[in-house]
Amino acid sequence: MNAHASQLRGRPDKIFISVDESTGRSTMSFQPPDVSAPVQHEDDKTGAVALKEAKSIVERFPGCSIHGPHFHAARPAGRMKMRRRAAPGEES
């Protein structure tokens, strides 16, 4: 059993795994959220480390489902949101 599975504060219903492709960091979060704070794994570009840990938690809590890994790229830091210009005669 992994170290994190013993630190859960209840039974998870779902485990979500997401991988930030720009940093190579995976995040494992739980539903309901009060079961545990999200757990991050550095240098886990494929999500394999998080998936292995999630599978060991599912062995302990049958019926819990794993969703992911889902891959995404973080927004560049400091990027401004695009705003629409007001049309003539329109007030802001």
A tleap script that builds the chain and sets N, CA, C and O, in Angstrom:
source leaprc.protein.ff14SB
mol = sequence {
  NMET ASN ALA HIE ALA SER GLN LEU ARG GLY
  ARG PRO ASP LYS ILE PHE ILE SER VAL ASP
  GLU SER THR GLY ARG SER THR MET SER PHE
  GLN PRO PRO ASP VAL SER ALA PRO VAL GLN
  HIE GLU ASP ASP LYS THR GLY ALA VAL ALA
  LEU LYS GLU ALA LYS SER ILE VAL GLU ARG
  PHE PRO GLY CYS SER ILE HIE GLY PRO HIE
  PHE HIE ALA ALA ARG PRO ALA GLY ARG MET
  LYS MET ARG ARG ARG ALA ALA PRO GLY GLU
  GLU CSER
}
set mol.1.N position { 0.847 -1.172 0.000 }
set mol.1.CA position { 0.000 0.000 0.000 }
set mol.1.C position { 0.895 1.238 0.000 }
set mol.1.O position { 1.930 1.262 0.666 }
set mol.2.N position { 0.490 2.270 -0.752 }
set mol.2.CA position { 1.302 3.483 -0.801 }
set mol.2.C position { 1.044 4.355 0.417 }
set mol.2.O position { 0.080 4.147 1.154 }
set mol.3.N position { 1.909 5.321 0.616 }
set mol.3.CA position { 1.823 6.191 1.789 }
set mol.3.C position { 0.563 7.048 1.763 }
set mol.3.O position { -0.026 7.310 2.812 }
set mol.4.N position { 0.139 7.491 0.573 }
set mol.4.CA position { -1.017 8.389 0.527 }
set mol.4.C position { -2.327 7.677 0.864 }
set mol.4.O position { -3.200 8.273 1.494 }
set mol.5.N position { -2.478 6.435 0.462 }
set mol.5.CA position { -3.725 5.707 0.720 }
set mol.5.C position { -4.018 5.623 2.207 }
set mol.5.O position { -5.184 5.629 2.603 }
set mol.6.N position { -3.004 5.546 3.027 }
set mol.6.CA position { -3.222 5.463 4.471 }
set mol.6.C position { -3.591 6.818 5.071 }
set mol.6.O position { -4.023 6.879 6.222 }
set mol.7.N position { -3.427 7.918 4.307 }
set mol.7.CA position { -3.726 9.251 4.814 }
set mol.7.C position { -5.099 9.764 4.402 }
set mol.7.O position { -5.442 10.901 4.726 }
set mol.8.N position { -5.886 8.974 3.708 }
set mol.8.CA position { -7.210 9.408 3.295 }
set mol.8.C position { -8.119 9.549 4.506 }
set mol.8.O position { -8.034 8.768 5.454 }
set mol.9.N position { -8.997 10.561 4.468 }
set mol.9.CA position { -9.910 10.815 5.581 }
set mol.9.C position { -11.305 10.287 5.292 }
set mol.9.O position { -12.289 10.883 5.729 }
set mol.10.N position { -11.408 9.215 4.587 }
set mol.10.CA position { -12.700 8.641 4.248 }
set mol.10.C position { -12.600 7.852 2.966 }
set mol.10.O position { -11.514 7.606 2.441 }
set mol.11.N position { -13.771 7.457 2.471 }
set mol.11.CA position { -13.842 6.645 1.262 }
set mol.11.C position { -14.052 7.533 0.039 }
set mol.11.O position { -15.049 8.251 -0.034 }
set mol.12.N position { -13.126 7.496 -0.927 }
set mol.12.CA position { -13.332 8.282 -2.145 }
set mol.12.C position { -14.336 7.594 -3.076 }
set mol.12.O position { -14.344 6.368 -3.186 }
set mol.13.N position { -15.176 8.383 -3.741 }
set mol.13.CA position { -16.091 7.844 -4.751 }
set mol.13.C position { -15.419 7.838 -6.118 }
set mol.13.O position { -15.587 6.910 -6.909 }
set mol.14.N position { -14.645 8.911 -6.380 }
set mol.14.CA position { -13.976 9.060 -7.675 }
set mol.14.C position { -12.584 9.629 -7.455 }
set mol.14.O position { -12.345 10.389 -6.516 }
set mol.15.N position { -11.672 9.246 -8.338 }
set mol.15.CA position { -10.324 9.803 -8.360 }
set mol.15.C position { -10.110 10.381 -9.753 }
set mol.15.O position { -10.288 9.689 -10.755 }
set mol.16.N position { -9.728 11.644 -9.807 }
set mol.16.CA position { -9.470 12.322 -11.077 }
set mol.16.C position { -7.967 12.534 -11.226 }
set mol.16.O position { -7.297 12.974 -10.291 }
set mol.17.N position { -7.446 12.219 -12.405 }
set mol.17.CA position { -6.025 12.408 -12.675 }
set mol.17.C position { -5.890 13.349 -13.862 }
set mol.17.O position { -6.445 13.104 -14.933 }
set mol.18.N position { -5.143 14.430 -13.658 }
set mol.18.CA position { -4.861 15.350 -14.757 }
set mol.18.C position { -3.357 15.553 -14.841 }
set mol.18.O position { -2.648 15.523 -13.835 }
set mol.19.N position { -2.891 15.759 -16.059 }
set mol.19.CA position { -1.461 15.947 -16.300 }
set mol.19.C position { -1.267 17.256 -17.050 }
set mol.19.O position { -1.845 17.463 -18.118 }
set mol.20.N position { -0.453 18.134 -16.487 }
set mol.20.CA position { -0.095 19.388 -17.138 }
set mol.20.C position { 1.100 19.105 -18.041 }
set mol.20.O position { 2.215 18.898 -17.562 }
set mol.21.N position { 0.863 19.099 -19.327 }
set mol.21.CA position { 1.921 18.751 -20.285 }
set mol.21.C position { 3.050 19.778 -20.307 }
set mol.21.O position { 4.181 19.441 -20.660 }
set mol.22.N position { 2.761 21.018 -19.938 }
set mol.22.CA position { 3.807 22.044 -19.988 }
set mol.22.C position { 4.784 21.933 -18.820 }
set mol.22.O position { 5.935 22.351 -18.943 }
set mol.23.N position { 4.348 21.378 -17.692 }
set mol.23.CA position { 5.238 21.233 -16.533 }
set mol.23.C position { 5.631 19.788 -16.260 }
set mol.23.O position { 6.603 19.538 -15.548 }
set mol.24.N position { 4.885 18.825 -16.821 }
set mol.24.CA position { 5.160 17.414 -16.549 }
set mol.24.C position { 4.672 16.981 -15.184 }
set mol.24.O position { 5.106 15.948 -14.674 }
set mol.25.N position { 3.778 17.748 -14.582 }
set mol.25.CA position { 3.270 17.454 -13.235 }
set mol.25.C position { 1.867 16.843 -13.333 }
set mol.25.O position { 1.012 17.343 -14.064 }
set mol.26.N position { 1.646 15.764 -12.592 }
set mol.26.CA position { 0.313 15.164 -12.541 }
set mol.26.C position { -0.341 15.529 -11.211 }
set mol.26.O position { 0.331 15.711 -10.196 }
set mol.27.N position { -1.666 15.630 -11.243 }
set mol.27.CA position { -2.436 15.936 -10.045 }
set mol.27.C position { -3.536 14.904 -9.899 }
set mol.27.O position { -4.255 14.605 -10.852 }
set mol.28.N position { -3.658 14.370 -8.712 }
set mol.28.CA position { -4.695 13.404 -8.393 }
set mol.28.C position { -5.625 14.074 -7.382 }
set mol.28.O position { -5.192 14.454 -6.294 }
set mol.29.N position { -6.906 14.219 -7.741 }
set mol.29.CA position { -7.871 14.827 -6.830 }
set mol.29.C position { -9.019 13.852 -6.593 }
set mol.29.O position { -9.197 12.883 -7.331 }
set mol.30.N position { -9.787 14.129 -5.553 }
set mol.30.CA position { -10.776 13.165 -5.078 }
set mol.30.C position { -12.169 13.770 -5.013 }
set mol.30.O position { -12.334 14.978 -4.843 }
set mol.31.N position { -13.158 12.911 -5.151 }
set mol.31.CA position { -14.551 13.265 -4.960 }
set mol.31.C position { -15.095 12.324 -3.915 }
set mol.31.O position { -14.997 11.116 -4.133 }
set mol.32.N position { -15.646 12.740 -2.828 }
set mol.32.CA position { -15.801 14.114 -2.372 }
set mol.32.C position { -14.453 14.733 -1.989 }
set mol.32.O position { -13.531 14.027 -1.580 }
set mol.33.N position { -14.349 16.063 -2.128 }
set mol.33.CA position { -13.067 16.730 -1.919 }
set mol.33.C position { -12.528 16.668 -0.492 }
set mol.33.O position { -11.328 16.854 -0.290 }
set mol.34.N position { -13.376 16.414 0.499 }
set mol.34.CA position { -12.881 16.368 1.882 }
set mol.34.C position { -12.168 15.069 2.224 }
set mol.34.O position { -11.671 14.915 3.340 }
set mol.35.N position { -12.110 14.122 1.274 }
set mol.35.CA position { -11.383 12.872 1.487 }
set mol.35.C position { -9.885 13.134 1.605 }
set mol.35.O position { -9.199 12.524 2.425 }
set mol.36.N position { -9.389 14.052 0.771 }
set mol.36.CA position { -7.963 14.387 0.786 }
set mol.36.C position { -7.732 15.624 -0.071 }
set mol.36.O position { -8.491 15.911 -0.996 }
set mol.37.N position { -6.680 16.341 0.252 }
set mol.37.CA position { -6.249 17.444 -0.602 }
set mol.37.C position { -5.681 16.835 -1.886 }
set mol.37.O position { -5.235 15.688 -1.871 }
set mol.38.N position { -5.688 17.577 -2.992 }
set mol.38.CA position { -5.084 17.060 -4.224 }
set mol.38.C position { -3.613 16.688 -4.008 }
set mol.38.O position { -2.899 17.336 -3.243 }
set mol.39.N position { -3.184 15.640 -4.693 }
set mol.39.CA position { -1.808 15.147 -4.575 }
set mol.39.C position { -1.112 15.367 -5.908 }
set mol.39.O position { -1.630 14.977 -6.955 }
set mol.40.N position { 0.065 15.991 -5.874 }
set mol.40.CA position { 0.808 16.245 -7.101 }
set mol.40.C position { 2.055 15.375 -7.165 }
set mol.40.O position { 2.690 15.082 -6.152 }
set mol.41.N position { 2.382 14.973 -8.386 }
set mol.41.CA position { 3.588 14.188 -8.644 }
set mol.41.C position { 4.424 14.941 -9.667 }
set mol.41.O position { 3.959 15.211 -10.774 }
set mol.42.N position { 5.639 15.275 -9.306 }
set mol.42.CA position { 6.557 15.943 -10.228 }
set mol.42.C position { 7.105 14.926 -11.228 }
set mol.42.O position { 7.201 13.738 -10.918 }
set mol.43.N position { 7.457 15.382 -12.403 }
set mol.43.CA position { 8.072 14.555 -13.442 }
set mol.43.C position { 7.243 13.298 -13.744 }
set mol.43.O position { 7.769 12.187 -13.792 }
set mol.44.N position { 5.945 13.501 -13.944 }
set mol.44.CA position { 5.024 12.409 -14.271 }
set mol.44.C position { 4.277 12.780 -15.552 }
set mol.44.O position { 3.056 12.933 -15.547 }
set mol.45.N position { 5.025 12.922 -16.648 }
set mol.45.CA position { 4.472 13.409 -17.914 }
set mol.45.C position { 3.418 12.503 -18.528 }
set mol.45.O position { 2.577 12.964 -19.300 }
set mol.46.N position { 3.455 11.214 -18.193 }
set mol.46.CA position { 2.477 10.280 -18.750 }
set mol.46.C position { 1.324 10.002 -17.792 }
set mol.46.O position { 0.319 9.412 -18.189 }
set mol.47.N position { 1.459 10.420 -16.539 }
set mol.47.CA position { 0.432 10.153 -15.543 }
set mol.47.C position { 0.548 8.761 -14.944 }
set mol.47.O position { -0.324 8.345 -14.182 }
set mol.48.N position { 1.613 8.029 -15.277 }
set mol.48.CA position { 1.768 6.640 -14.826 }
set mol.48.C position { 1.901 6.530 -13.305 }
set mol.48.O position { 1.337 5.621 -12.697 }
set mol.49.N position { 2.642 7.450 -12.693 }
set mol.49.CA position { 2.830 7.400 -11.236 }
set mol.49.C position { 1.489 7.624 -10.532 }
set mol.49.O position { 1.136 6.890 -9.609 }
set mol.50.N position { 0.748 8.643 -10.973 }
set mol.50.CA position { -0.557 8.932 -10.372 }
set mol.50.C position { -1.534 7.783 -10.618 }
set mol.50.O position { -2.299 7.419 -9.725 }
set mol.51.N position { -1.512 7.215 -11.812 }
set mol.51.CA position { -2.420 6.107 -12.130 }
set mol.51.C position { -2.118 4.886 -11.267 }
set mol.51.O position { -3.039 4.220 -10.793 }
set mol.52.N position { -0.848 4.590 -11.060 }
set mol.52.CA position { -0.462 3.460 -10.210 }
set mol.52.C position { -0.954 3.679 -8.778 }
set mol.52.O position { -1.477 2.759 -8.150 }
set mol.53.N position { -0.786 4.891 -8.272 }
set mol.53.CA position { -1.244 5.199 -6.919 }
set mol.53.C position { -2.768 5.132 -6.831 }
set mol.53.O position { -3.312 4.632 -5.846 }
set mol.54.N position { -3.458 5.635 -7.859 }
set mol.54.CA position { -4.925 5.579 -7.873 }
set mol.54.C position { -5.420 4.136 -7.881 }
set mol.54.O position { -6.390 3.805 -7.199 }
set mol.55.N position { -4.755 3.281 -8.651 }
set mol.55.CA position { -5.160 1.868 -8.696 }
set mol.55.C position { -4.983 1.194 -7.344 }
set mol.55.O position { -5.792 0.345 -6.969 }
set mol.56.N position { -3.935 1.559 -6.604 }
set mol.56.CA position { -3.746 0.961 -5.281 }
set mol.56.C position { -4.827 1.442 -4.303 }
set mol.56.O position { -5.220 0.705 -3.398 }
set mol.57.N position { -5.303 2.672 -4.488 }
set mol.57.CA position { -6.395 3.169 -3.642 }
set mol.57.C position { -7.691 2.436 -3.980 }
set mol.57.O position { -8.461 2.097 -3.082 }
set mol.58.N position { -7.940 2.187 -5.280 }
set mol.58.CA position { -9.146 1.469 -5.698 }
set mol.58.C position { -9.156 0.046 -5.155 }
set mol.58.O position { -10.220 -0.490 -4.845 }
set mol.59.N position { -7.977 -0.574 -5.036 }
set mol.59.CA position { -7.908 -1.920 -4.445 }
set mol.59.C position { -8.396 -1.891 -3.000 }
set mol.59.O position { -9.035 -2.834 -2.532 }
set mol.60.N position { -8.094 -0.816 -2.310 }
set mol.60.CA position { -8.497 -0.677 -0.904 }
set mol.60.C position { -9.969 -0.280 -0.767 }
set mol.60.O position { -10.622 -0.637 0.213 }
set mol.61.N position { -10.489 0.462 -1.754 }
set mol.61.CA position { -11.871 0.937 -1.734 }
set mol.61.C position { -12.586 0.507 -3.014 }
set mol.61.O position { -12.757 1.325 -3.919 }
set mol.62.N position { -13.013 -0.768 -3.115 }
set mol.62.CA position { -13.707 -1.232 -4.317 }
set mol.62.C position { -14.933 -0.370 -4.609 }
set mol.62.O position { -15.632 0.056 -3.690 }
set mol.63.N position { -15.187 -0.116 -5.883 }
set mol.63.CA position { -16.312 0.728 -6.281 }
set mol.63.C position { -15.892 2.150 -6.581 }
set mol.63.O position { -16.636 2.894 -7.220 }
set mol.64.N position { -14.736 2.530 -6.140 }
set mol.64.CA position { -14.192 3.850 -6.447 }
set mol.64.C position { -13.736 3.818 -7.909 }
set mol.64.O position { -13.126 2.842 -8.345 }
set mol.65.N position { -14.029 4.879 -8.666 }
set mol.65.CA position { -13.655 4.890 -10.082 }
set mol.65.C position { -12.541 5.898 -10.350 }
set mol.65.O position { -12.403 6.910 -9.663 }
set mol.66.N position { -11.758 5.583 -11.373 }
set mol.66.CA position { -10.641 6.442 -11.780 }
set mol.66.C position { -11.019 7.124 -13.087 }
set mol.66.O position { -11.470 6.468 -14.026 }
set mol.67.N position { -10.837 8.432 -13.148 }
set mol.67.CA position { -11.130 9.207 -14.347 }
set mol.67.C position { -9.842 9.877 -14.809 }
set mol.67.O position { -9.301 10.743 -14.121 }
set mol.68.N position { -9.362 9.474 -15.968 }
set mol.68.CA position { -8.131 10.058 -16.486 }
set mol.68.C position { -7.087 8.988 -16.696 }
set mol.68.O position { -7.393 7.800 -16.597 }
set mol.69.N position { -5.893 9.371 -16.977 }
set mol.69.CA position { -5.374 10.735 -16.934 }
set mol.69.C position { -5.856 11.590 -18.102 }
set mol.69.O position { -5.947 11.132 -19.241 }
set mol.70.N position { -6.160 12.845 -17.783 }
set mol.70.CA position { -6.547 13.849 -18.768 }
set mol.70.C position { -5.359 14.794 -18.934 }
set mol.70.O position { -4.772 15.240 -17.948 }
set mol.71.N position { -5.015 15.092 -20.164 }
set mol.71.CA position { -3.841 15.915 -20.454 }
set mol.71.C position { -4.264 17.320 -20.865 }
set mol.71.O position { -5.210 17.498 -21.631 }
set mol.72.N position { -3.557 18.302 -20.351 }
set mol.72.CA position { -3.824 19.698 -20.692 }
set mol.72.C position { -2.528 20.483 -20.590 }
set mol.72.O position { -1.548 20.008 -20.016 }
set mol.73.N position { -2.526 21.673 -21.144 }
set mol.73.CA position { -1.370 22.567 -21.042 }
set mol.73.C position { -1.805 23.802 -20.266 }
set mol.73.O position { -2.882 24.344 -20.510 }
set mol.74.N position { -0.990 24.235 -19.355 }
set mol.74.CA position { -1.312 25.416 -18.556 }
set mol.74.C position { -1.229 26.657 -19.426 }
set mol.74.O position { -0.493 26.699 -20.411 }
set mol.75.N position { -1.998 27.668 -19.042 }
set mol.75.CA position { -1.911 28.950 -19.739 }
set mol.75.C position { -0.568 29.588 -19.427 }
set mol.75.O position { -0.064 29.455 -18.312 }
set mol.76.N position { 0.006 30.265 -20.381 }
set mol.76.CA position { 1.266 30.958 -20.098 }
set mol.76.C position { 1.064 32.006 -18.997 }
set mol.76.O position { 0.029 32.672 -18.955 }
set mol.77.N position { 2.030 32.147 -18.127 }
set mol.77.CA position { 1.934 33.103 -17.031 }
set mol.77.C position { 1.874 34.522 -17.574 }
set mol.77.O position { 2.589 34.865 -18.516 }
set mol.78.N position { 1.029 35.334 -16.983 }
set mol.78.CA position { 0.938 36.727 -17.364 }
set mol.78.C position { 0.139 37.003 -18.620 }
set mol.78.O position { 0.094 38.145 -19.076 }
set mol.79.N position { -0.474 36.020 -19.177 }
set mol.79.CA position { -1.261 36.215 -20.395 }
set mol.79.C position { -2.546 36.958 -20.059 }
set mol.79.O position { -3.257 36.596 -19.121 }
set mol.80.N position { -2.829 37.966 -20.809 }
set mol.80.CA position { -4.021 38.775 -20.576 }
set mol.80.C position { -5.214 38.162 -21.290 }
set mol.80.O position { -5.075 37.564 -22.357 }
set mol.81.N position { -6.386 38.316 -20.692 }
set mol.81.CA position { -7.617 37.882 -21.334 }
set mol.81.C position { -7.943 38.834 -22.477 }
set mol.81.O position { -7.720 40.040 -22.371 }
set mol.82.N position { -8.459 38.300 -23.549 }
set mol.82.CA position { -8.877 39.137 -24.661 }
set mol.82.C position { -10.240 39.725 -24.317 }
set mol.82.O position { -11.156 39.014 -23.903 }
set mol.83.N position { -10.354 41.032 -24.496 }
set mol.83.CA position { -11.620 41.691 -24.207 }
set mol.83.C position { -12.175 42.274 -25.485 }
set mol.83.O position { -11.438 42.783 -26.330 }
set mol.84.N position { -13.467 42.193 -25.611 }
set mol.84.CA position { -14.161 42.712 -26.782 }
set mol.84.C position { -14.294 44.223 -26.658 }
set mol.84.O position { -14.642 44.739 -25.596 }
set mol.85.N position { -14.021 44.914 -27.728 }
set mol.85.CA position { -14.213 46.361 -27.735 }
set mol.85.C position { -15.693 46.663 -27.746 }
set mol.85.O position { -16.484 45.940 -28.352 }
set mol.86.N position { -16.055 47.717 -27.082 }
set mol.86.CA position { -17.459 48.141 -27.076 }
set mol.86.C position { -17.829 48.648 -28.465 }
set mol.86.O position { -17.051 49.350 -29.111 }
set mol.87.N position { -19.011 48.287 -28.907 }
set mol.87.CA position { -19.497 48.755 -30.199 }
set mol.87.C position { -19.831 50.242 -30.090 }
set mol.87.O position { -20.129 50.727 -28.999 }
set mol.88.N position { -19.785 50.964 -31.195 }
set mol.88.CA position { -20.125 52.390 -31.136 }
set mol.88.C position { -21.514 52.591 -30.540 }
set mol.88.O position { -22.476 51.937 -30.944 }
set mol.89.N position { -21.604 53.494 -29.584 }
set mol.89.CA position { -22.871 53.779 -28.920 }
set mol.89.C position { -23.145 52.891 -27.729 }
set mol.89.O position { -24.131 53.091 -27.020 }
set mol.90.N position { -22.289 51.913 -27.499 }
set mol.90.CA position { -22.464 50.987 -26.371 }
set mol.90.C position { -21.656 51.514 -25.192 }
set mol.90.O position { -20.509 51.927 -25.361 }
set mol.91.N position { -22.240 51.501 -24.014 }
set mol.91.CA position { -21.522 51.972 -22.828 }
set mol.91.C position { -20.888 50.807 -22.111 }
set mol.91.O position { -21.367 49.676 -22.201 }
set mol.92.N position { -19.790 51.083 -21.385 }
set mol.92.CA position { -19.138 50.019 -20.635 }
set mol.92.C position { -19.447 50.075 -19.181 }
set mol.92.O position { -18.968 49.239 -18.415 }
savepdb mol mol.pdb
quit
